[in-house]
Each structure stands twice: as structure tokens, then as C-alpha cells.
Amino acid sequence: MAIIDGKAISAQIRSEIKAEAEALTAKGVRPGLAVILVGTDPASQIYVRNKQKACEEVGFYSDTYTLAETTTEKELLDLIEILNLRKDIHGILVQSPVPKHINPDTVINAILPEKDVDCFHPENVGKLMTGNPRFLPCTPAGVVELIKRSGVDISGKECVVVGRSNIVGKPQAIMLLAENGTVTVCHSRTKNLAEVTRRADILVVAIGKSEFITGDMVKPGAVVLDVGMNRNSEGKLTGDVNFAEVSEIASLITPVPGGVGPMTITMLLQNTITAAKAAL
């Protein structure tokens, strides 16, 4: 068993992004990212701070807008409209979750598809689905990079994705298909889940249940990617995979923390670079 070091791979990709950002800035286009946070969710505040730090690290221009919990949907949409028109902003991200009185779909649809660096806009999701992506969804793209940069060829492999969310599960399946994997998607209604997961050469787990995947559910020698971020009863950060058990069986596995997590913001930076290049 070997551990896939998400921090090291993320650092490597960020150094590549930094070099690209310097080259673009020399041509007069400094990549710019605007992040909007509505409300005071503590986890969201940490994410936003990390995004700011990451932008500084790679030489991007970044703007952060912290809006009150009571901000109306119209006020948020007005701000997005201003950012849509700004030439120095190539990516716009509204940190989720937004307060209950704001419709997240309305917010996603308001961001110009060319600036939707989260890849949530229906136009960008459609482009991904039809094999002509403008951007790649950040977490699934991070997972694919971890697999490839660990020397694993996805082509022809049995890939099982546990979870069918719009943010990870569904786009993950599409991206593994694009790499010529044979893909099965499992979810809460899947019968005999362990039978299906045991077929996987590559197992991606994103269900939000602490240590749900146990050793007896994994094929010996499988590559296991744990997208989960949970707190167990002692308040310790855990993934969706029982690391102690599965690490005995898998050939490669991502830890939590330090696996998939660092890649999400890195791929957001990659999408911002893509958007800035398109603006040249």
C-alpha cells in the first residue's frame, strides 16, 4: 500500500499554475478571481481564506466580498452582474451554502458561463457531458489528477463511484468515462453495495458518511480515493473510507486530511487560468 500525497501533488500543480500566471501577466492579463461569501458559516469562512491564500501564492489577483446573512437575492445578483462585466475578473465563485432565502440555482445561472470556474452552470455541465468541457468540476478533476499523477492508467479499468451528487458523484463518473474507464455509479438505493465496490480497480467514495467503506468492501490492490470530510464522535476529521482497514488492502489510497482536499482549490486555480487564457 502506498499513500497518494494530495499535498505534494497539489503543490506541484500550483507551481505549474504559477508559471502560467506569470506568463499571462507578462502578456497583460493577470488571472483574477472574485469570491463571494454570504453569511458567517465558519467552514465557508475557512474555505474562502484558503482560496485567498492560494490566489496570492500563484500570483492571481483576487477580490473577496463578504456579505451579511440578510443580503437579498437581488443584491447578490446585482453584485454578480457587476463582476460579469469586469475585465480584470476571469472567475466568479459564490461560496455555498447560501442562506435559505436565496435560490442557489438562480445564483449559478446569473454567473457568465465563461466565468463559472466552479463548473456549475448548466451550459458548462452540458459541455462536460458532451465531451467538450470549458472547465472541469474542481473536486472530480482533482481526483483524476491524483490518479494520473500516481502513475495509474484509467483506460479499461473498472471504476466505481459511490455517491451521485451534482458536485462530485455525477461529474466524477463522466470524467472517468472520458478517460475510458468502465464506470458504475452507486448510491443509497444500490443493492448489494459491497459486491459492486469489490469489483472496482478504482474506487471513488463521496457519500458523506464517516468511515462507511470497510476493508471487506474493497478489492485487493484497488486504488481508493476518499472524497469524504466528516467529524466522528470524538470530533476527529475522517473520510468516507475506514483508512486503517482499507489501507491494508488497497495498492494506493488517499488520506483524510491531505488527500483529495488540497486538490479542490488547486483545480479552481486551474479553471481560473483557463478562463484568463480565453480572455487573451
C-alpha positions as CSV (number, residue, x, y, z in Angstrom):
1,M,0.0,0.0,0.0
2,A,1.2,3.5,-0.8
3,I,-0.4,6.8,0.2
4,I,-1.4,9.3,-2.5
5,D,0.0,12.6,-1.2
6,G,-2.5,15.2,-2.2
7,K,-0.5,18.0,-0.6
8,A,2.6,17.2,-2.7
9,I,0.7,16.7,-6.0
10,S,-1.2,19.9,-5.3
11,A,2.0,21.8,-4.7
12,Q,3.4,20.5,-8.0
13,I,0.4,21.6,-10.0
14,R,0.3,25.0,-8.2
15,S,3.9,25.6,-9.3
16,E,2.9,24.9,-12.9
17,I,-0.1,27.3,-12.5
18,K,2.2,30.0,-11.0
19,A,4.5,29.8,-14.1
20,E,1.4,30.0,-16.4
21,A,0.1,33.0,-14.4
22,E,3.4,34.8,-14.7
23,A,3.5,34.2,-18.5
24,L,-0.1,35.5,-18.8
25,T,0.6,38.6,-16.6
26,A,3.6,39.4,-18.9
27,K,1.1,39.5,-21.8
28,G,-1.0,41.9,-19.9
29,V,-3.6,39.5,-18.5
30,R,-3.3,38.8,-14.7
31,P,-5.7,36.0,-13.8
32,G,-8.4,37.4,-11.5
33,L,-10.8,35.5,-9.2
34,A,-13.8,37.0,-7.3
35,V,-15.1,35.0,-4.3
36,I,-18.4,36.0,-2.7
37,L,-19.4,34.7,0.8
38,V,-22.9,35.4,2.0
39,G,-23.3,34.9,5.8
40,T,-21.0,33.7,8.5
41,D,-20.7,29.9,8.1
42,P,-17.4,29.0,9.8
43,A,-16.4,26.3,7.3
44,S,-17.1,28.6,4.4
45,Q,-15.0,31.3,6.0
46,I,-12.1,28.9,6.2
47,Y,-12.5,27.9,2.6
48,V,-12.7,31.5,1.4
49,R,-9.5,32.4,3.4
50,N,-7.7,29.3,1.8
51,K,-8.8,30.4,-1.6
52,Q,-7.4,33.9,-1.0
53,K,-4.1,32.5,0.2
54,A,-3.9,30.2,-2.8
55,C,-4.5,33.1,-5.2
56,E,-1.7,35.1,-3.6
57,E,0.6,32.0,-3.8
58,V,0.2,31.7,-7.6
59,G,0.2,35.4,-8.4
60,F,-3.5,35.8,-9.2
61,Y,-5.5,39.0,-8.5
62,S,-8.3,38.2,-6.1
63,D,-11.3,40.0,-4.7
64,T,-13.3,38.7,-1.7
65,Y,-16.8,40.0,-1.0
66,T,-18.2,39.2,2.5
67,L,-21.9,39.9,2.5
68,A,-24.3,39.8,5.5
69,E,-26.6,36.9,6.1
70,T,-29.5,39.3,5.4
71,T,-28.3,40.2,1.9
72,T,-31.2,39.8,-0.5
73,E,-31.1,37.7,-3.6
74,K,-31.4,40.8,-5.8
75,E,-28.4,42.4,-4.0
76,L,-26.3,39.3,-4.7
77,L,-27.4,39.1,-8.3
78,D,-26.5,42.9,-8.8
79,L,-23.0,42.2,-7.5
80,I,-22.6,39.2,-9.8
81,E,-23.7,41.4,-12.7
82,I,-21.0,44.0,-11.9
83,L,-18.4,41.2,-11.7
84,N,-19.6,39.7,-15.0
85,L,-18.8,43.0,-16.7
86,R,-15.3,43.4,-15.1
87,K,-12.4,42.7,-17.5
88,D,-10.0,42.0,-14.6
89,I,-12.2,39.2,-13.1
90,H,-12.0,35.9,-15.0
91,G,-13.6,33.7,-12.5
92,I,-16.6,34.2,-10.1
93,L,-17.4,31.9,-7.3
94,V,-20.2,32.1,-4.8
95,Q,-19.3,30.0,-1.8
96,S,-22.0,27.5,-0.9
97,P,-24.2,27.1,1.0
98,V,-26.0,30.4,0.5
99,P,-28.7,31.5,3.1
100,K,-32.1,29.8,2.7
101,H,-33.8,32.8,1.2
102,I,-31.5,32.8,-1.8
103,N,-32.1,30.3,-4.6
104,P,-28.7,28.7,-5.4
105,D,-29.8,27.8,-9.0
106,T,-30.7,31.4,-9.7
107,V,-27.2,32.4,-8.5
108,I,-25.4,29.8,-10.6
109,N,-27.4,30.8,-13.7
110,A,-26.5,34.5,-13.1
111,I,-22.8,33.9,-13.4
112,L,-21.5,34.2,-17.0
113,P,-20.6,30.6,-18.2
114,E,-17.2,31.9,-19.2
115,K,-16.6,33.0,-15.6
116,D,-18.2,29.9,-13.9
117,V,-14.9,28.4,-12.6
118,D,-16.8,26.0,-10.3
119,C,-18.3,24.4,-13.5
120,F,-21.9,24.5,-12.0
121,H,-23.6,26.5,-14.8
122,P,-25.9,24.2,-16.9
123,E,-24.1,25.3,-20.1
124,N,-20.8,24.1,-18.6
125,V,-22.3,20.9,-17.2
126,G,-23.7,20.3,-20.7
127,K,-20.3,20.9,-22.3
128,L,-18.7,18.4,-19.9
129,M,-21.4,15.8,-20.6
130,T,-20.9,16.1,-24.4
131,G,-17.1,15.7,-24.1
132,N,-16.2,19.3,-24.9
133,P,-15.6,20.9,-21.5
134,R,-14.9,24.6,-21.0
135,F,-13.9,23.9,-17.3
136,L,-13.6,20.8,-15.2
137,P,-15.5,20.4,-11.9
138,C,-12.9,21.1,-9.2
139,T,-13.1,18.0,-6.9
140,P,-13.6,15.4,-9.6
141,A,-10.8,17.0,-11.7
142,G,-8.6,16.8,-8.6
143,V,-9.4,13.1,-8.2
144,V,-8.5,12.4,-11.9
145,E,-5.2,14.3,-11.5
146,L,-4.3,12.3,-8.3
147,I,-4.9,9.0,-10.2
148,K,-2.9,10.0,-13.3
149,R,0.0,11.6,-11.4
150,S,0.3,8.5,-9.3
151,G,1.1,6.6,-12.5
152,V,-2.3,4.8,-12.8
153,D,-3.9,4.4,-16.3
154,I,-7.7,4.8,-16.0
155,S,-8.3,3.3,-19.5
156,G,-10.1,0.0,-19.4
157,K,-10.3,-0.1,-15.6
158,E,-13.4,-0.9,-13.6
159,C,-14.3,2.4,-11.9
160,V,-16.9,2.5,-9.2
161,V,-18.2,5.9,-7.8
162,V,-20.1,5.8,-4.6
163,G,-22.3,8.9,-4.4
164,R,-24.3,10.7,-7.1
165,S,-24.2,14.3,-6.1
166,N,-24.1,17.1,-8.8
167,I,-20.9,18.4,-7.3
168,V,-18.9,15.1,-7.1
169,G,-20.6,11.8,-8.0
170,K,-22.2,12.6,-11.4
171,P,-19.3,14.7,-12.9
172,Q,-16.8,12.2,-11.5
173,A,-18.5,9.4,-13.4
174,I,-18.5,11.5,-16.6
175,M,-14.8,12.4,-16.2
176,L,-13.8,8.7,-15.6
177,L,-15.7,7.7,-18.7
178,A,-13.9,10.4,-20.7
179,E,-10.6,8.6,-19.6
180,N,-12.1,5.4,-21.0
181,G,-12.9,3.8,-17.6
182,T,-15.8,1.4,-17.3
183,V,-17.9,3.2,-14.8
184,T,-20.6,2.2,-12.3
185,V,-22.3,4.7,-10.0
186,C,-23.6,3.5,-6.6
187,H,-25.9,5.3,-4.2
188,S,-28.2,4.8,-1.2
189,R,-30.6,2.6,-3.2
190,T,-27.9,0.3,-4.7
191,K,-28.5,-3.4,-3.7
192,N,-25.5,-5.4,-2.5
193,L,-23.2,-2.4,-2.5
194,A,-20.2,-4.4,-1.2
195,E,-20.4,-6.7,-4.2
196,V,-20.2,-3.8,-6.6
197,T,-17.4,-1.9,-4.8
198,R,-15.4,-5.1,-4.6
199,R,-15.3,-5.1,-8.5
200,A,-13.6,-1.7,-8.6
201,D,-10.0,-1.3,-9.8
202,I,-10.5,2.4,-9.0
203,L,-13.0,3.3,-6.2
204,V,-14.0,6.9,-5.6
205,V,-16.1,7.5,-2.5
206,A,-18.2,10.6,-1.9
207,I,-21.2,10.0,0.3
208,G,-20.6,12.0,3.5
209,K,-20.8,9.0,5.9
210,S,-17.8,8.6,8.2
211,E,-15.7,5.5,7.5
212,F,-18.6,3.9,5.6
213,I,-16.4,1.8,3.3
214,T,-14.7,-1.0,5.2
215,G,-11.9,-3.4,4.2
216,D,-14.3,-6.2,3.2
217,M,-15.8,-3.9,0.5
218,V,-12.6,-3.3,-1.4
219,K,-10.8,-5.5,-4.0
220,P,-7.2,-6.3,-3.1
221,G,-4.9,-3.9,-4.9
222,A,-7.6,-1.4,-5.7
223,V,-6.9,2.4,-6.0
224,V,-9.1,4.1,-3.4
225,L,-9.9,7.9,-3.5
226,D,-11.7,9.2,-0.4
227,V,-13.6,12.5,-1.1
228,G,-15.3,12.5,2.3
229,M,-14.8,15.1,5.1
230,N,-16.6,14.2,8.3
231,R,-16.2,14.6,12.0
232,N,-16.5,11.4,14.0
233,S,-18.0,11.2,17.6
234,E,-14.6,12.4,19.0
235,G,-14.5,15.4,16.7
236,K,-11.7,13.9,14.6
237,L,-11.6,14.6,10.9
238,T,-12.4,11.4,9.0
239,G,-13.1,10.3,5.4
240,D,-15.9,8.1,4.0
241,V,-13.4,5.2,4.0
242,N,-12.1,3.3,7.0
243,F,-8.5,4.2,6.4
244,A,-7.0,1.7,8.9
245,E,-8.8,-1.3,7.3
246,V,-8.7,-0.3,3.6
247,S,-5.1,0.8,3.6
248,E,-4.2,-2.8,4.4
249,I,-5.9,-3.9,1.1
250,A,-5.6,-1.1,-1.4
251,S,-2.5,-0.6,-3.5
252,L,-3.0,3.2,-3.4
253,I,-5.2,5.3,-1.1
254,T,-5.8,9.0,-0.3
255,P,-5.7,10.0,3.4
256,V,-8.1,12.5,5.1
257,P,-6.9,15.1,5.5
258,G,-4.2,15.7,2.9
259,G,-5.6,13.6,0.0
260,V,-8.3,15.0,-2.3
261,G,-8.9,18.1,-0.1
262,P,-5.9,20.2,-1.3
263,M,-6.7,19.4,-4.9
264,T,-10.1,21.1,-5.0
265,I,-8.8,24.7,-4.6
266,T,-5.8,23.8,-6.9
267,M,-8.2,22.8,-9.7
268,L,-10.2,26.0,-9.1
269,L,-7.0,27.9,-9.8
270,Q,-6.5,25.8,-13.0
271,N,-10.0,26.8,-14.2
272,T,-9.3,30.5,-13.5
273,I,-6.1,30.2,-15.6
274,T,-8.2,28.6,-18.4
275,A,-10.7,31.5,-18.2
276,A,-7.9,34.1,-18.3
277,K,-6.3,32.4,-21.3
278,A,-9.7,32.6,-23.1
279,A,-9.8,36.3,-22.4
280,L,-6.4,36.9,-24.2
